[in-house]
Amino acid sequence: MTDQQPPPYDNKSGIPPQQGYRPQQGYPPQQGYPPQQGYPPQQGHPPQQQQHEVTAINTVAAATQPAPVTIVRTTQVQPNDYLVFAILVTIFCFWPTGIVAIVFAAKVRSLFSSGDIQGAEQASASAKLWTKISLGIGIVWITVYVIIQL
């Protein structure tokens, strides 16, 4: 009795499986294949596989749904651009620094409209500074000119 070998197949019915047909563990036979004799189709999936499929379905569903869009309304006010003052000091005071003030004043609107609020505030501060410098130089120059003419 020790020379008995187990059959080359291992199923409970003792019937050899059909050649080329390998049912997966826990799944009923696929359509198109004749069911094996002695292979009872199982109802449902084992808990591990069912949980895996649900996770895969949820992952696919989550990947295909668009992310929720949050609209944030800002009440941010555009900083002062000092453009009028920059033009006036360019004409009446000192034009080299007035042109620099105009350049920074023009940047304020474009930076603010593109969403760079911090950059717009810095450009506004620079426009204000160069406007004051131009005004100061213009006042000193006009004062010196008036003193010389007297």
VENSULGI-V708933 format. One record per pair of residues at least 24 apart in sequence whose ideal C-beta (glycine too) atoms are under 7 Angstrom apart, sorted by the first residue. I is the first residue (numbers start at 0). J is the second residue. If there is no record, write none. Layout:
# VENSULGI-V708933
i-><I;I>
j-><J;J>
This chain:
# VENSULGI-V708933
i-><10;12;75;77;77;78;78;78;78;79;80;80;80;80;80;81;81;81;81;84;85;85;88;88;88;88;89;91;92;92;92;92;93;93;93;93;96;96;96;96;97;99;100;100;100;100;103>
j-><37;37;116;111;119;107;119;120;123;123;104;107;108;123;126;123;126;127;130;130;126;130;130;133;134;137;133;137;133;134;136;137;133;136;137;140;129;132;133;136;133;129;126;129;130;133;129>
